[in-house]
Amino acid sequence: MRTADDLQEKAKSTRLQESVKQLNAEKARTESLLYQMIPKSVADRLREGESHANTCQASSMETR
């Protein structure tokens, strides 16, 4: 028989799994929106920590 602590842990685990699922869906949505606004290569460089100045300069060279 499950104890109250076991049931609480199960409930926490279920809520955590749902939160992770929602977070992953939101991440996919924001990535999609980001790629609609700027090229994927630019977004990827910014995510990797490249400075915005270097990224913009490289991007302008790509579009010439």
N, CA, C and O of each residue as an XYZ file, in Angstrom:
256
protein
N       0.835     -1.179      0.000
C       0.000      0.000      0.000
C       0.885      1.251      0.000
O       1.894      1.318      0.702
N       0.487      2.223     -0.794
C       1.279      3.445     -0.887
C       1.015      4.360      0.298
O      -0.099      4.468      0.811
N       2.071      4.998      0.693
C       1.941      5.963      1.782
C       1.615      7.327      1.194
O       1.697      7.527     -0.018
N       1.248      8.251      2.049
C       0.953      9.614      1.607
C       2.179     10.239      0.950
O       2.044     10.980     -0.024
N       3.367      9.953      1.465
C       4.605     10.493      0.878
C       4.817      9.960     -0.530
O       5.230     10.699     -1.423
N       4.534      8.678     -0.728
C       4.665      8.088     -2.058
C       3.720      8.760     -3.054
O       4.104      9.051     -4.187
N       2.503      8.998     -2.627
C       1.520      9.648     -3.496
C       1.923     11.079     -3.819
O       1.743     11.541     -4.946
N       2.464     11.774     -2.834
C       2.924     13.154     -3.071
C       4.091     13.169     -4.052
O       4.146     14.023     -4.937
N       5.008     12.246     -3.903
C       6.154     12.167     -4.817
C       5.691     11.853     -6.239
O       6.212     12.413     -7.204
N       4.720     10.965     -6.364
C       4.169     10.617     -7.679
C       3.524     11.850     -8.310
O       3.707     12.105     -9.500
N       2.778     12.607     -7.524
C       2.127     13.823     -8.018
C       3.164     14.854     -8.446
O       3.006     15.498     -9.483
N       4.216     15.014     -7.659
C       5.297     15.947     -8.012
C       5.960     15.533     -9.317
O       6.237     16.369    -10.177
N       6.210     14.247     -9.456
C       6.853     13.730    -10.652
C       5.989     13.979    -11.885
O       6.488     14.367    -12.942
N       4.702     13.752    -11.735
C       3.771     13.982    -12.842
C       3.741     15.456    -13.229
O       3.757     15.788    -14.415
N       3.696     16.342    -12.237
C       3.700     17.790    -12.519
C       5.003     18.209    -13.186
O       4.993     19.029    -14.105
N       6.115     17.658    -12.736
C       7.406     17.984    -13.327
C       7.465     17.533    -14.786
O       7.938     18.273    -15.649
N       6.990     16.336    -15.055
C       6.980     15.847    -16.433
C       6.127     16.728    -17.330
O       6.504     17.003    -18.469
N       4.979     17.174    -16.828
C       4.109     18.058    -17.601
C       4.788     19.413    -17.827
O       4.684     19.981    -18.914
N       5.472     19.924    -16.825
C       6.187     21.201    -16.970
C       7.291     21.098    -18.020
O       7.471     22.016    -18.820
N       8.021     20.002    -18.022
C       9.086     19.799    -19.008
C       8.484     19.713    -20.407
O       9.036     20.265    -21.360
N       7.363     19.027    -20.526
C       6.686     18.906    -21.821
C       6.261     20.286    -22.329
O       6.464     20.607    -23.499
N       5.675     21.094    -21.455
C       5.258     22.446    -21.828
C       6.457     23.322    -22.180
O       6.399     24.102    -23.130
N       7.529     23.198    -21.427
C       8.741     23.968    -21.693
C       9.315     23.621    -23.064
O       9.711     24.514    -23.813
N       9.363     22.343    -23.394
C       9.880     21.928    -24.697
C       9.004     22.440    -25.836
O       9.523     22.840    -26.878
N       7.689     22.435    -25.653
C       6.782     22.960    -26.671
C       6.999     24.458    -26.854
O       7.014     24.948    -27.983
N       7.165     25.182    -25.764
C       7.394     26.628    -25.840
C       8.743     26.935    -26.490
O       8.867     27.894    -27.252
N       9.745     26.122    -26.186
C      11.062     26.315    -26.801
C      10.972     26.133    -28.316
O      11.545     26.919    -29.071
N      10.265     25.115    -28.755
C      10.102     24.884    -30.195
C       9.352     26.052    -30.841
O       9.690     26.475    -31.946
N       8.351     26.561    -30.159
C       7.577     27.694    -30.687
C       8.444     28.949    -30.811
O       8.392     29.644    -31.825
N       9.239     29.236    -29.783
C      10.075     30.439    -29.834
C      11.176     30.308    -30.881
O      11.527     31.290    -31.535
N      11.723     29.106    -31.046
C      12.728     28.905    -32.091
C      12.127     29.141    -33.464
O      12.746     29.771    -34.321
N      10.933     28.642    -33.669
C      10.260     28.843    -34.949
C      10.044     30.329    -35.231
O      10.291     30.804    -36.339
N       9.581     31.051    -34.217
C       9.380     32.495    -34.382
C      10.701     33.217    -34.642
O      10.767     34.111    -35.486
N      11.743     32.832    -33.923
C      13.048     33.455    -34.100
C      13.559     33.257    -35.523
O      14.066     34.193    -36.142
N      13.423     32.033    -36.041
C      13.912     31.738    -37.391
C      13.089     32.438    -38.469
O      13.546     32.575    -39.604
N      11.880     32.882    -38.125
C      11.094     33.674    -39.071
C      11.612     35.108    -39.142
O      11.424     35.801    -40.142
N      12.273     35.543    -38.055
C      12.739     36.933    -37.989
C      14.171     37.101    -38.470
O      14.490     38.083    -39.139
N      15.038     36.148    -38.135
C      16.444     36.249    -38.538
C      16.899     34.892    -39.062
O      16.327     33.863    -38.705
N      17.928     34.889    -39.907
C      18.414     33.609    -40.446
C      18.872     32.665    -39.327
O      19.388     33.100    -38.297
N      18.673     31.383    -39.552
C      19.039     30.368    -38.564
C      20.519     30.465    -38.222
O      20.891     30.316    -37.058
N      21.366     30.710    -39.210
C      22.803     30.778    -38.939
C      23.136     31.913    -37.973
O      24.021     31.768    -37.130
N      22.441     33.026    -38.086
C      22.664     34.162    -37.186
C      22.169     33.815    -35.777
O      22.860     34.072    -34.791
N      20.996     33.244    -35.692
C      20.451     32.859    -34.383
C      21.364     31.855    -33.691
O      21.603     31.955    -32.488
N      21.866     30.902    -34.440
C      22.756     29.894    -33.856
C      24.047     30.520    -33.338
O      24.541     30.144    -32.275
N      24.591     31.474    -34.090
C      25.816     32.148    -33.633
C      25.578     32.921    -32.345
O      26.402     32.889    -31.431
N      24.454     33.612    -32.278
C      24.132     34.367    -31.065
C      23.962     33.440    -29.870
O      24.398     33.763    -28.765
N      23.333     32.297    -30.085
C      23.151     31.325    -29.000
C      24.481     30.787    -28.493
O      24.626     30.471    -27.312
N      25.443     30.687    -29.390
C      26.763     30.169    -29.014
C      27.605     31.216    -28.304
O      28.719     30.931    -27.864
N      27.073     32.432    -28.191
C      27.763     33.468    -27.445
C      28.578     34.428    -28.289
O      29.273     35.291    -27.753
N      28.500     34.287    -29.595
C      29.231     35.225    -30.460
C      28.638     36.618    -30.283
O      27.428     36.765    -30.111
N      29.473     37.616    -30.325
C      28.986     38.983    -30.114
C      28.023     39.383    -31.230
O      28.144     38.937    -32.371
N      27.077     40.225    -30.875
C      26.096     40.651    -31.870
C      26.757     41.422    -33.012
O      26.305     41.330    -34.154
N      27.807     42.170    -32.729
C      28.496     42.918    -33.773
C      29.121     41.974    -34.799
O      28.972     42.179    -36.004
N      29.814     40.948    -34.331
C      30.412     39.979    -35.247
C      29.348     39.229    -36.026
O      29.507     38.965    -37.218
N      28.280     38.893    -35.357
C      27.205     38.145    -36.011
C      26.551     38.989    -37.093
O      26.303     38.495    -38.192
N      26.271     40.233    -36.806
C      25.640     41.109    -37.795
C      26.566     41.346    -38.975
O      26.120     41.363    -40.122
N      27.846     41.527    -38.703
C      28.810     41.735    -39.774
C      28.873     40.500    -40.671
O      28.869     40.633    -41.895
N      28.930     39.328    -40.099
C      28.967     38.084    -40.884
C      27.685     37.900    -41.666
O      27.716     37.442    -42.809
N      26.569     38.246    -41.075
C      25.282     38.115    -41.738
C      25.174     39.037    -42.941
O      24.641     38.639    -43.977
N      25.667     40.252    -42.821
C      25.582     41.183    -43.947
C      26.469     40.720    -45.096
O      26.162     40.976    -46.261
N      27.560     40.044    -44.777
C      28.436     39.517    -45.831
C      27.750     38.339    -46.539
O      27.950     38.140    -47.737
N      26.959     37.574    -45.820
C      26.264     36.421    -46.411
C      25.166     36.865    -47.373
O      24.886     36.163    -48.346
N      24.545     38.005    -47.125
C      23.404     38.448    -47.935
C      23.822     39.288    -49.129
O      22.967     39.695    -49.915
N      25.083     39.554    -49.285
C      25.543     40.343    -50.436
C      25.549     39.533    -51.691
O      25.908     40.043    -52.753
